[in-house]
Amino acid sequence: MNVKAIVYFSMLAFALVAYIAILSSIPLRRKKILKSAGKCLMSLPELTSKKWLGIAIMAGILIVIVPLRNFGIFISGVLLGAGLLAAELAARQALGSGKAGIYENMLISETSAVLWSDILSLPTLAYENDPETSQVDRSSLRILTQKGEEKLILFSSEEERQKAVELILKLAPSLKP
């Protein structure tokens, strides 16, 4: 075997092991998040509860197809990396699948779980009642975290969003505009 073949098969073996590790970590990661979340006070709607499964399957197919084609080492590395990235995205979406809601200690949406102490502000509340603001979607809520990330939570109706905002402000009064 030459060096190129060794590098290629090492990349492939790493990708397969990492893919399996990412998907097998889903139950442990979910258990850890739910343990720290506390009691569910309000469930949120699931828009795409099983989409993560399709993404995970397609990521696996991408990783398996790479050795069947004669790609260069760089292209193979990019495709394997894309497959692993897709697997990680699927795992993150699986964490909130079926468990989205407002909990005692955190907010869990389809793709993220944020502790109340990690939320910096709810920017949507600051501008939605301003008469100069137009076209405000009152069935969504933007969340800005301490790390500077912005999350968007979607609701099925304005009433559901209003109930959720009231509960969030009750649990985390420091977020009031």
Summary of the structure (lengths in Angstrom):
residues: 177
radius of gyration: 20.5
end to end distance: 64.7
largest distance: 70.8
contacts: 487
relative contact order: 0.14
helix: 57%
strand: 15%
